Amino acid sequence: MRVIWLMFFTTALAAGSAFSQVSDAPSALYAGADVVFDGRLEKIGPSPSGLTARFSVTQLIKGQAATGTGVQVQVPAHSRCHALEENHRYLVYGRKIDDQLWVDPCEGSKLYSQAESDLRYIHTINPKVSEQCNGIRLKRLAKTSAIVVTAKVVGTEDSMGPTPLFRPWCGLVFTTEYAYYDILDVMKGQIADSKIAVEHVICWDTITVDGYSPELSPELFREGNVLLLFLKRGSHRIDEVQPPFKSGYEDVDENCGAVIADSEGAQGVIAGLRAAK
């Protein structure tokens, strides 16, 4: 019986992975999952059927799974998508097959820091779930930040070079990477320069970083993207920026200090600040 189920699961995974490449919309991922939860991967290792992973569940969102003490899932030994790594926080989509819960990274499971669109959709079904950079959090940042601007991304420290030989995650040291911007609109505070460099903190499992790599997200900080920035003064590396850009700025929040300006939450902040001028 187990062999039959494993053959079925392998076929299902192949079909599911092909489907996810066509439609990985959060609505389809959520509807196709038996269990959805937010949790940290504590341990992953070989098992007779592939890999076994143990998660400490932070929030059970859909279905039934053990919480508190954690949940154990089965994972394919090989995946065309990203590998799951210990000590990272994930939004997990699982399927129940026989008496086991299976998770395939190709079927939507992702780092929690990269799940903002998923969480935004799930919020429409379960109001207790919300993306990290929601409207409430952004309004709070706008209220407490000395400077709030919209700016167009010109590049990053890594894309404009030279790239450092080694960049650790923040923790024992203050680790940052510069992003370079053309200022479009100053909605709070004052910035004298039209071109600035902002230090963004490089911390583990934060939205502004590139997932598993200690560098800024190439998707968020793509050249031409317009971001809403929440800033403070006080750069630690003013002399290292490339002219004609001027430094002296840091983002105020390692997750939400820089967000896409046309998102719903950002648009609410922008409208409020412009109305208050």
LOPALUM-392757 format. One record per residue (C-alpha): x, y, z; chain; residue in one letter; residue number from 1. Coordinates in Angstrom, 3 decimals. Last residue first. Layout:
<nodes>
(node (X; Y; Z); "A"; "A"; NUM)
...
</nodes>
This chain:
<nodes>
(node (0.715; 69.030; 3.966); "A"; "K"; 277)
(node (-1.674; 66.682; 5.784); "A"; "A"; 276)
(node (-3.459; 65.594; 2.609); "A"; "A"; 275)
(node (-0.120; 64.617; 1.063); "A"; "R"; 274)
(node (0.766; 62.555; 4.118); "A"; "L"; 273)
(node (-2.577; 60.729; 4.126); "A"; "G"; 272)
(node (-2.518; 59.979; 0.403); "A"; "A"; 271)
(node (1.038; 58.618; 0.626); "A"; "I"; 270)
(node (0.190; 56.439; 3.625); "A"; "V"; 269)
(node (-2.875; 54.955; 1.915); "A"; "G"; 268)
(node (-0.866; 54.390; -1.270); "A"; "Q"; 267)
(node (1.733; 52.494; 0.729); "A"; "A"; 266)
(node (-0.866; 50.128; 2.166); "A"; "G"; 265)
(node (-2.448; 49.456; -1.225); "A"; "E"; 264)
(node (0.864; 48.836; -2.972); "A"; "S"; 263)
(node (1.909; 51.454; -5.542); "A"; "D"; 262)
(node (4.949; 52.627; -3.582); "A"; "A"; 261)
(node (6.652; 49.234; -3.308); "A"; "I"; 260)
(node (8.068; 49.084; 0.209); "A"; "V"; 259)
(node (11.286; 50.250; 1.907); "A"; "A"; 258)
(node (11.545; 50.572; 5.703); "A"; "G"; 257)
(node (9.135; 47.655; 6.012); "A"; "C"; 256)
(node (11.267; 44.719; 7.103); "A"; "N"; 255)
(node (14.450; 46.167; 8.634); "A"; "E"; 254)
(node (12.602; 49.274; 9.806); "A"; "D"; 253)
(node (13.899; 52.846; 10.077); "A"; "V"; 252)
(node (15.799; 52.999; 6.785); "A"; "D"; 251)
(node (19.162; 54.703; 7.021); "A"; "E"; 250)
(node (20.277; 58.065; 5.627); "A"; "Y"; 249)
(node (23.471; 60.170; 5.624); "A"; "G"; 248)
(node (24.381; 59.555; 2.010); "A"; "S"; 247)
(node (24.662; 61.685; -1.122); "A"; "K"; 246)
(node (24.736; 60.256; -4.628); "A"; "F"; 245)
(node (26.803; 62.039; -7.292); "A"; "P"; 244)
(node (29.055; 60.265; -6.460); "A"; "P"; 243)
(node (29.379; 56.681; -5.184); "A"; "Q"; 242)
(node (28.895; 56.049; -1.502); "A"; "V"; 241)
(node (31.756; 55.056; 0.799); "A"; "E"; 240)
(node (32.327; 58.346; 2.639); "A"; "D"; 239)
(node (28.968; 58.258; 4.433); "A"; "I"; 238)
(node (29.560; 54.871; 6.000); "A"; "R"; 237)
(node (27.762; 54.936; 9.369); "A"; "H"; 236)
(node (24.693; 56.714; 8.036); "A"; "S"; 235)
(node (22.892; 58.869; 10.593); "A"; "G"; 234)
(node (19.603; 60.319; 9.410); "A"; "R"; 233)
(node (16.313; 58.510; 9.562); "A"; "K"; 232)
(node (14.184; 57.152; 6.761); "A"; "L"; 231)
(node (10.861; 55.601; 5.789); "A"; "F"; 230)
(node (11.009; 54.953; 2.045); "A"; "L"; 229)
(node (8.123; 54.399; -0.380); "A"; "L"; 228)
(node (9.612; 52.701; -3.405); "A"; "L"; 227)
(node (9.443; 53.258; -7.169); "A"; "V"; 226)
(node (11.105; 50.415; -9.072); "A"; "N"; 225)
(node (13.288; 51.591; -11.975); "A"; "G"; 224)
(node (16.285; 49.384; -11.176); "A"; "E"; 223)
(node (15.143; 46.368; -9.163); "A"; "R"; 222)
(node (15.345; 46.852; -5.396); "A"; "F"; 221)
(node (12.306; 44.737; -4.532); "A"; "L"; 220)
(node (13.158; 41.946; -6.980); "A"; "E"; 219)
(node (16.927; 42.041; -6.455); "A"; "P"; 218)
(node (16.325; 41.645; -2.697); "A"; "S"; 217)
(node (19.248; 43.226; -0.856); "A"; "L"; 216)
(node (22.119; 40.951; 0.098); "A"; "E"; 215)
(node (22.858; 38.307; 2.712); "A"; "P"; 214)
(node (21.518; 35.359; 0.646); "A"; "S"; 213)
(node (18.798; 32.889; 1.710); "A"; "Y"; 212)
(node (15.878; 35.180; 0.917); "A"; "G"; 211)
(node (17.278; 38.147; -0.976); "A"; "D"; 210)
(node (16.821; 40.786; 1.708); "A"; "V"; 209)
(node (14.171; 43.516; 2.117); "A"; "T"; 208)
(node (11.548; 41.213; 3.621); "A"; "I"; 207)
(node (13.621; 40.002; 6.540); "A"; "T"; 206)
(node (14.527; 36.368; 7.225); "A"; "D"; 205)
(node (18.070; 37.038; 8.519); "A"; "W"; 204)
(node (19.164; 40.702; 8.588); "A"; "C"; 203)
(node (20.873; 42.943; 6.045); "A"; "I"; 202)
(node (20.085; 46.498; 7.199); "A"; "V"; 201)
(node (19.387; 49.032; 4.443); "A"; "H"; 200)
(node (21.741; 52.005; 4.126); "A"; "E"; 199)
(node (20.293; 54.669; 1.838); "A"; "V"; 198)
(node (22.140; 56.468; -0.950); "A"; "A"; 197)
(node (20.676; 59.735; -2.213); "A"; "I"; 196)
(node (20.129; 61.661; -5.441); "A"; "K"; 195)
(node (17.934; 64.782; -5.417); "A"; "S"; 194)
(node (19.707; 66.217; -2.383); "A"; "D"; 193)
(node (18.318; 68.672; 0.166); "A"; "A"; 192)
(node (16.133; 66.170; 1.952); "A"; "I"; 191)
(node (13.562; 67.519; 4.417); "A"; "Q"; 190)
(node (10.900; 65.999; 6.630); "A"; "G"; 189)
(node (7.696; 64.408; 5.384); "A"; "K"; 188)
(node (6.247; 63.991; 1.904); "A"; "M"; 187)
(node (9.413; 64.370; -0.157); "A"; "V"; 186)
(node (8.589; 63.328; -3.721); "A"; "D"; 185)
(node (10.649; 61.802; -6.542); "A"; "L"; 184)
(node (14.130; 61.303; -5.074); "A"; "I"; 183)
(node (16.479; 59.399; -7.385); "A"; "D"; 182)
(node (17.822; 56.436; -5.448); "A"; "Y"; 181)
(node (20.841; 54.267; -4.664); "A"; "Y"; 180)
(node (20.653; 51.235; -2.373); "A"; "A"; 179)
(node (23.453; 50.649; 0.092); "A"; "Y"; 178)
(node (23.985; 47.390; 1.927); "A"; "E"; 177)
(node (24.077; 46.961; 5.681); "A"; "T"; 176)
(node (25.578; 44.821; 8.428); "A"; "T"; 175)
(node (25.941; 46.192; 11.978); "A"; "F"; 174)
(node (28.026; 43.451; 13.586); "A"; "V"; 173)
(node (27.210; 40.806; 16.191); "A"; "L"; 172)
(node (23.852; 40.398; 14.562); "A"; "G"; 171)
(node (23.486; 41.375; 10.928); "A"; "C"; 170)
(node (24.178; 38.633; 8.410); "A"; "W"; 169)
(node (27.744; 38.557; 7.169); "A"; "P"; 168)
(node (28.988; 40.192; 3.945); "A"; "R"; 167)
(node (32.086; 38.743; 2.278); "A"; "F"; 166)
(node (34.104; 39.700; -0.785); "A"; "L"; 165)
(node (32.270; 43.012; -1.041); "A"; "P"; 164)
(node (30.749; 43.810; -4.466); "A"; "T"; 163)
(node (32.388; 46.734; -6.275); "A"; "P"; 162)
(node (29.939; 47.465; -7.545); "A"; "G"; 161)
(node (26.804; 49.011; -9.075); "A"; "M"; 160)
(node (24.732; 45.838; -8.721); "A"; "S"; 159)
(node (26.156; 44.947; -5.305); "A"; "D"; 158)
(node (25.830; 48.429; -3.817); "A"; "E"; 157)
(node (22.362; 48.718; -5.232); "A"; "T"; 156)
(node (20.829; 50.379; -8.268); "A"; "G"; 155)
(node (18.912; 53.397; -9.551); "A"; "V"; 154)
(node (15.753; 52.773; -7.520); "A"; "V"; 153)
(node (13.141; 55.513; -7.881); "A"; "K"; 152)
(node (12.139; 57.422; -4.763); "A"; "A"; 151)
(node (9.042; 58.209; -2.714); "A"; "T"; 150)
(node (9.811; 59.970; 0.526); "A"; "V"; 149)
(node (9.212; 59.855; 4.295); "A"; "V"; 148)
(node (11.660; 61.498; 6.690); "A"; "I"; 147)
(node (11.658; 61.762; 10.499); "A"; "A"; 146)
(node (9.806; 58.477; 10.862); "A"; "S"; 145)
(node (7.391; 57.986; 13.793); "A"; "T"; 144)
(node (4.086; 58.798; 12.094); "A"; "K"; 143)
(node (5.001; 57.271; 8.749); "A"; "A"; 142)
(node (6.139; 54.092; 10.524); "A"; "L"; 141)
(node (2.787; 53.807; 12.289); "A"; "R"; 140)
(node (0.976; 54.343; 9.000); "A"; "K"; 139)
(node (3.107; 51.560; 7.473); "A"; "L"; 138)
(node (2.241; 49.169; 10.299); "A"; "R"; 137)
(node (-1.483; 49.791; 9.965); "A"; "I"; 136)
(node (-1.397; 49.509; 6.179); "A"; "G"; 135)
(node (0.264; 46.106; 6.205); "A"; "N"; 134)
(node (3.988; 45.457; 5.905); "A"; "C"; 133)
(node (3.922; 42.090; 7.674); "A"; "Q"; 132)
(node (1.082; 40.641; 5.602); "A"; "E"; 131)
(node (-1.971; 39.754; 7.616); "A"; "S"; 130)
(node (-3.631; 36.719; 9.179); "A"; "V"; 129)
(node (-6.269; 37.224; 11.882); "A"; "K"; 128)
(node (-8.626; 38.523; 9.166); "A"; "P"; 127)
(node (-8.916; 34.981; 7.724); "A"; "N"; 126)
(node (-10.334; 34.832; 4.207); "A"; "I"; 125)
(node (-9.352; 38.295; 2.935); "A"; "T"; 124)
(node (-6.232; 38.066; 5.117); "A"; "H"; 123)
(node (-5.205; 34.961; 3.126); "A"; "I"; 122)
(node (-4.767; 37.193; 0.074); "A"; "Y"; 121)
(node (-2.442; 39.624; 1.849); "A"; "R"; 120)
(node (-0.570; 36.703; 3.407); "A"; "L"; 119)
(node (0.117; 35.214; -0.025); "A"; "D"; 118)
(node (1.217; 38.596; -1.428); "A"; "S"; 117)
(node (3.579; 39.123; 1.525); "A"; "E"; 116)
(node (5.063; 35.624; 1.373); "A"; "A"; 115)
(node (8.728; 36.406; 0.706); "A"; "Q"; 114)
(node (9.680; 37.040; 4.348); "A"; "S"; 113)
(node (7.757; 33.912; 5.310); "A"; "Y"; 112)
(node (10.142; 31.901; 3.142); "A"; "L"; 111)
(node (8.149; 29.808; 0.713); "A"; "K"; 110)
(node (5.765; 26.891; 0.372); "A"; "S"; 109)
(node (3.900; 27.320; -2.917); "A"; "G"; 108)
(node (3.744; 23.945; -4.600); "A"; "E"; 107)
(node (7.311; 23.821; -5.874); "A"; "C"; 106)
(node (8.577; 23.741; -2.266); "A"; "P"; 105)
(node (6.807; 20.360; -1.882); "A"; "D"; 104)
(node (5.260; 19.585; 1.510); "A"; "V"; 103)
(node (3.678; 16.268; 2.450); "A"; "W"; 102)
(node (1.573; 15.571; 5.561); "A"; "L"; 101)
(node (1.269; 11.889; 6.397); "A"; "Q"; 100)
(node (-1.555; 9.475; 7.204); "A"; "D"; 99)
(node (-2.426; 8.646; 3.584); "A"; "D"; 98)
(node (-1.516; 11.774; 1.654); "A"; "I"; 97)
(node (-2.310; 15.116; 3.280); "A"; "K"; 96)
(node (-1.093; 18.085; 1.284); "A"; "R"; 95)
(node (0.863; 21.007; 2.748); "A"; "G"; 94)
(node (1.307; 24.727; 2.059); "A"; "Y"; 93)
(node (3.897; 26.253; 4.407); "A"; "V"; 92)
(node (4.673; 29.920; 5.046); "A"; "L"; 91)
(node (8.243; 29.618; 6.224); "A"; "Y"; 90)
(node (10.631; 30.841; 8.948); "A"; "R"; 89)
(node (14.260; 29.826; 8.539); "A"; "H"; 88)
(node (16.225; 27.917; 11.194); "A"; "N"; 87)
(node (16.868; 24.893; 8.943); "A"; "E"; 86)
(node (16.784; 25.202; 5.182); "A"; "E"; 85)
(node (14.139; 24.118; 2.674); "A"; "L"; 84)
(node (15.507; 23.800; -0.835); "A"; "A"; 83)
(node (14.328; 26.128; -3.586); "A"; "H"; 82)
(node (12.520; 24.794; -6.649); "A"; "C"; 81)
(node (13.404; 21.876; -8.917); "A"; "R"; 80)
(node (13.073; 19.680; -5.850); "A"; "S"; 79)
(node (14.890; 16.534; -4.758); "A"; "H"; 78)
(node (14.360; 14.349; -1.696); "A"; "A"; 77)
(node (10.660; 15.170; -1.677); "A"; "P"; 76)
(node (9.487; 16.502; 1.724); "A"; "V"; 75)
(node (7.566; 14.705; 4.470); "A"; "Q"; 74)
(node (6.167; 16.732; 7.357); "A"; "V"; 73)
(node (6.469; 16.749; 11.141); "A"; "Q"; 72)
(node (4.564; 19.319; 13.201); "A"; "V"; 71)
(node (5.552; 21.263; 16.279); "A"; "G"; 70)
(node (5.300; 21.019; 20.062); "A"; "T"; 69)
(node (3.010; 24.066; 20.169); "A"; "G"; 68)
(node (0.917; 23.015; 17.212); "A"; "T"; 67)
(node (0.033; 19.681; 15.659); "A"; "A"; 66)
(node (-1.766; 20.005; 12.362); "A"; "A"; 65)
(node (-5.354; 20.555; 11.258); "A"; "Q"; 64)
(node (-6.604; 22.538; 8.309); "A"; "G"; 63)
(node (-5.876; 26.189; 7.526); "A"; "K"; 62)
(node (-3.960; 29.007; 9.221); "A"; "I"; 61)
(node (-2.045; 27.342; 12.051); "A"; "L"; 60)
(node (0.215; 30.017; 13.509); "A"; "Q"; 59)
(node (3.737; 29.797; 14.933); "A"; "T"; 58)
(node (4.294; 26.116; 14.242); "A"; "V"; 57)
(node (7.708; 24.715; 15.144); "A"; "S"; 56)
(node (8.501; 22.720; 12.055); "A"; "F"; 55)
(node (10.086; 19.286; 11.676); "A"; "R"; 54)
(node (11.236; 18.089; 8.279); "A"; "A"; 53)
(node (11.540; 14.535; 6.972); "A"; "T"; 52)
(node (13.244; 13.978; 3.650); "A"; "L"; 51)
(node (12.745; 11.413; 0.888); "A"; "G"; 50)
(node (10.554; 8.342; 1.486); "A"; "S"; 49)
(node (12.959; 6.328; 3.662); "A"; "P"; 48)
(node (13.972; 9.519; 5.548); "A"; "S"; 47)
(node (16.872; 11.942; 5.227); "A"; "P"; 46)
(node (17.059; 15.126; 7.331); "A"; "G"; 45)
(node (15.397; 18.402; 8.232); "A"; "I"; 44)
(node (15.330; 20.161; 11.607); "A"; "K"; 43)
(node (13.829; 23.246; 13.231); "A"; "E"; 42)
(node (12.004; 24.822; 10.292); "A"; "L"; 41)
(node (10.129; 27.829; 11.691); "A"; "R"; 40)
(node (6.388; 28.078; 11.223); "A"; "G"; 39)
(node (3.425; 29.670; 9.481); "A"; "D"; 38)
(node (0.710; 27.209; 8.558); "A"; "F"; 37)
(node (-1.445; 25.945; 5.706); "A"; "V"; 36)
(node (-2.954; 22.441; 5.635); "A"; "V"; 35)
(node (-5.042; 20.713; 2.978); "A"; "D"; 34)
(node (-3.595; 22.886; 0.213); "A"; "A"; 33)
(node (-5.154; 23.334; -3.233); "A"; "G"; 32)
(node (-7.361; 26.292; -2.269); "A"; "A"; 31)
(node (-4.454; 28.163; -0.690); "A"; "Y"; 30)
(node (-2.145; 27.680; -3.657); "A"; "L"; 29)
(node (-4.879; 28.650; -6.118); "A"; "A"; 28)
(node (-5.767; 31.845; -4.208); "A"; "S"; 27)
(node (-2.093; 32.699; -3.697); "A"; "P"; 26)
(node (-1.538; 32.698; -7.470); "A"; "A"; 25)
(node (1.079; 30.117; -8.457); "A"; "D"; 24)
(node (-0.650; 29.361; -11.737); "A"; "S"; 23)
(node (1.320; 27.900; -14.648); "A"; "V"; 22)
(node (4.442; 26.912; -12.736); "A"; "Q"; 21)
(node (2.230; 25.718; -9.903); "A"; "S"; 20)
(node (0.438; 23.394; -12.317); "A"; "F"; 19)
(node (3.673; 21.727; -13.421); "A"; "A"; 18)
(node (4.628; 21.289; -9.772); "A"; "S"; 17)
(node (1.225; 19.835; -8.998); "A"; "G"; 16)
(node (1.380; 17.372; -11.871); "A"; "A"; 15)
(node (4.831; 16.205; -10.871); "A"; "A"; 14)
(node (3.830; 16.192; -7.223); "A"; "L"; 13)
(node (0.727; 14.159; -7.957); "A"; "A"; 12)
(node (2.739; 11.590; -9.884); "A"; "T"; 11)
(node (5.218; 11.276; -7.032); "A"; "T"; 10)
(node (2.328; 11.108; -4.561); "A"; "F"; 9)
(node (0.608; 8.335; -6.465); "A"; "F"; 8)
(node (3.808; 6.317; -6.648); "A"; "M"; 7)
(node (4.307; 6.919; -2.932); "A"; "L"; 6)
(node (0.732; 5.814; -2.234); "A"; "W"; 5)
(node (1.178; 2.638; -4.243); "A"; "I"; 4)
(node (4.458; 1.856; -2.516); "A"; "V"; 3)
(node (2.825; 2.435; 0.883); "A"; "R"; 2)
(node (0.000; 0.000; 0.000); "A"; "M"; 1)
</nodes>
